[in-house]
Amino acid sequence: MANLTHFFSHSTPLASIGQGTWYMGENAAQRRQEVAALQRGIDLGLTLIDTAEMYAEGGAEHVVGEAIRGRRDEVYLVSKVYPWNVGGQKAQAACEASLKRLGTDYLDLYLLHWRGNIPFEDTIAAMESLMAQGKIGRWGVSNLDADDMQTLWMLQGGKECATNQVLYHLGSRGIEYDLLPWCAERHMPVMAYCPLAQAGRLRDDLMNDPVVNAIARDKGVTAAQVLLAWVIRRPGVLAIPKASTIEHVEENAAALDVKLTAQDIEQLDAAFPPPGRKMPLDVV
């Protein structure tokens, strides 16, 4: 099983597929099912769980908190902060509110959800303060393009950024042109959200694509498993699909064992070509 433990300097083994929670916590009737799915994911080794204060305005964090109760040491817990909350006392308050909803006293990783108007210098200072207090283990960013990453990197403390979480799937490959190579050169892992185009208009196109399905049939797996295997084919890329049922989380976990051949990759490249030029960063 490929893992990213060395990238995140964590004692818990981290598989290259984790668990996302976007849209969780929005419907009370689904809560028990969502909690059970997350717990099953932990059982299967999908120990990185990603959430955010934005998701259901804290509702997803409540779901995660219930799922990890009594199992906190088994998971690598990631949450994200609104860009307007990432400076000074606002950062302190936002982090403490997330911790309370999650039922824990620390986050393994805390991410700036997207770039706002607060200067990076203030963000770095806030993250360093939270680390010094033991409230977070490391910090990182989300939805930052290569130029923003370079700006952050050049600031004092900026090189402590642990990861960049961005949209990445077979139908959205723009980051391969510059952002992925930039991160790889600096040994910075990339977290791929919506690796199955969950929130995008391309989901049906990808799931029903004849090339994807031909490869899936050849391997005796699902189209979704091929798509996940494609995302994590590169060292240092971790996928965080959301699965709100036990069946789906089991399908996601099994994708860790799907191996794509060079011919598979060539066929997928032909159907969904890699970028030949700089592309605007895809965000949903």
KEFI-540713 format. One record per residue (C-alpha): y, x, z. Coordinates in steps of 0.02 Angstrom, whole numbers, padded with zeros to 5 digits, always signed. Each point is the difference from the previous one (the first is absolute). Example, Ala and Ser with C-alpha at 12.3 -4.5 7.8 and 13.67 -1.06 7.14 Angstrom:
-00225+00615+00390 +00172+00069-00033 
***
This chain:
+00000+00000+00000 +00168+00072-00051 +00121+00007+00145 +00181+00044+00036 -00021+00059+00179 +00069+00173-00042 +00157-00075-00079 +00046-00102+00152 -00060+00124+00132 -00094-00136+00090 -00159+00006+00103 -00064-00168-00066 -00083+00017-00171 +00109-00081-00131 -00085-00065-00155 +00102-00006-00160 +00002-00190+00011 +00090-00082+00145 +00052-00178+00039 +00164-00083-00048 +00069-00154+00086 +00138-00067-00112 -00003-00192+00008 -00105+00000+00158 +00067-00096+00148 +00084-00133-00105 -00127-00139+00031 -00067-00033+00174 -00153-00085-00072 -00053+00164-00082 +00029+00112+00151 -00179+00006+00063 -00062+00042-00175 +00131+00137-00022 -00041+00078+00168 -00186-00002-00040 +00031+00082-00169 +00100+00141+00078 -00133+00027+00133 -00137+00006-00131 +00103+00126-00096 +00008+00112+00152 -00189-00016+00019 -00018+00059-00181 +00111+00152+00023 +00163-00070-00070 +00090+00062+00154 +00176+00017-00067 +00091-00166+00022 +00172-00021-00078 +00124-00134+00053 +00188-00026+00016 +00129-00093+00102 +00047-00088-00163 -00172-00078-00027 +00015-00180+00062 +00146+00064+00105 -00119+00084+00122 -00142-00124-00025 -00112+00128-00085 +00025+00121+00144 -00060-00135+00120 -00158-00021-00106 -00030+00187-00002 +00029+00010+00187 -00135-00129+00029 -00119+00088-00120 +00016+00170+00084 -00002-00059+00181 -00120+00112+00092 -00020+00109-00156 +00169+00085-00012 -00076+00175+00002 -00107-00042-00152 +00145-00033-00117 +00142+00092-00082 +00142-00124+00020 +00146-00005-00122 +00152-00114+00005 +00163-00005-00095 +00179-00030+00053 +00137-00094-00092 +00128+00120-00076 +00141-00077+00102 -00096+00035+00161 -00032+00184-00026 +00146+00081+00089 +00043+00027+00182 -00037-00136+00127 -00052-00123-00136 -00145+00114-00042 -00048+00010+00182 +00003-00189+00019 -00093-00032-00164 -00138+00123+00044 -00022-00069+00175 -00008-00178-00069 -00136+00053-00123 -00097+00087+00138 +00009-00156+00109 -00065-00111-00140 -00139+00124-00037 -00049+00013+00183 +00010+00190+00002 +00115+00135+00066 +00001+00109-00155 -00011-00002-00190 -00090+00138-00092 +00124-00015-00144 +00167-00089-00018 +00077-00025-00172 +00172-00040-00067 -00043-00154-00104 +00125+00036-00138 +00164+00094-00017 +00152-00092+00066 +00177+00048+00047 -00040+00102+00155 +00011+00186-00042 -00163+00096-00005 +00070+00115+00135 +00009-00147+00121 -00174-00056-00049 -00071+00173+00033 +00089+00008+00168 -00068-00171+00050 -00177+00046-00050 +00010+00166+00093 +00059-00092+00156 -00146-00121-00010 -00121+00144-00023 +00072+00091+00150 -00027-00156+00105 -00181-00012-00058 +00028-00170-00079 -00051+00063-00172 -00111+00143-00054 +00079+00034-00169 +00124-00082-00118 +00014-00031-00185 +00078-00109-00134 -00041-00137-00123 +00068-00048-00171 +00093+00164-00027 +00006+00077-00173 -00008+00185-00039 +00190+00026+00007 +00011-00083+00171 -00147+00102+00061 +00083+00161-00056 +00161-00050+00088 -00095-00037+00160 -00102+00160-00015 +00156+00110-00006 +00070-00066+00164 -00035+00079+00168 -00160-00081+00064 -00034-00084-00167 -00155+00104-00034 -00083-00086+00148 -00018-00157-00106 -00187-00033+00004 -00024-00119-00147 +00079-00113-00130 -00073-00175-00020 +00029-00071-00174 -00065-00129-00123 -00142+00076-00102 -00139-00077-00103 -00075+00015-00173 +00135-00111-00075 +00143+00093+00088 -00015+00187-00029 +00181+00057-00003 -00016+00109+00155 -00122+00112-00093 +00143+00073-00103 +00098+00081+00141 -00026-00073+00174 -00187+00030+00017 +00014+00182-00060 +00148+00027+00117 -00099-00063+00149 -00156+00096-00051 +00096+00163-00010 +00057-00026+00179 -00172-00058+00061 +00075-00169+00045 -00121-00147-00011 +00050-00156-00094 -00046-00172+00065 -00027-00124-00143 +00047-00178+00044 -00058-00146-00108 -00135+00109-00080 -00075-00157-00075 +00171-00064-00057 -00015-00131+00138 +00183-00049-00007 +00031+00035-00183 -00010-00099-00161 -00132+00121-00065 -00139-00046+00121 -00091-00117-00118 +00026+00119-00146 -00081+00142+00096 -00143-00101+00073 -00043-00075-00170 +00027+00156-00105 -00152+00031-00112 -00001+00188+00030 +00008-00019+00189 -00138-00130-00005 -00111+00100-00116 +00008+00148+00120 -00034-00116+00146 -00153-00075-00085 -00066+00173-00042 +00011+00052+00182 -00055-00166+00073 +00162-00021+00095 +00152-00116-00008 +00159+00022-00099 +00096+00016+00164 -00112+00143+00054 +00031+00091-00163 +00188-00022+00024 -00007+00067+00178 -00109+00146-00052 +00128+00041-00135 +00145+00002+00124 -00089+00118+00121 -00068+00115-00136 +00137+00126+00040 -00005+00106+00158 +00136-00053+00120 +00016-00181-00058 -00049-00137+00122 -00012-00184-00050 +00045-00138+00122 -00062-00165-00075 +00017-00158+00102 -00161-00095+00035 +00013-00158+00103 -00186-00041-00006 -00153+00097+00056 -00072-00013-00175 +00151+00082-00078 +00012+00139+00128 -00184+00041-00027 +00032+00007-00188 +00147+00117+00028 -00100+00115+00114 -00141+00012-00127 +00126+00064-00128 +00000+00165+00095 -00170+00035-00076 +00049-00041-00180 +00014+00158-00104 +00093-00006-00166 -00054+00123-00135 +00117+00096-00113 -00046-00121-00138 +00045-00148+00112 +00170+00077+00034 +00029+00032-00186 -00040-00181-00042 +00117-00064+00136 +00137+00119-00059 -00017-00068-00176 +00014-00180+00062 +00140+00037+00125 +00086+00160-00058 +00080+00119+00125 +00190+00015-00010 +00075+00117-00129 +00174-00005+00076 +00093-00036+00159 -00019-00182+00054 +00099-00102+00128 -00097-00011+00163 -00103-00160+00004 +00029-00102+00158 -00060-00172+00053 
***
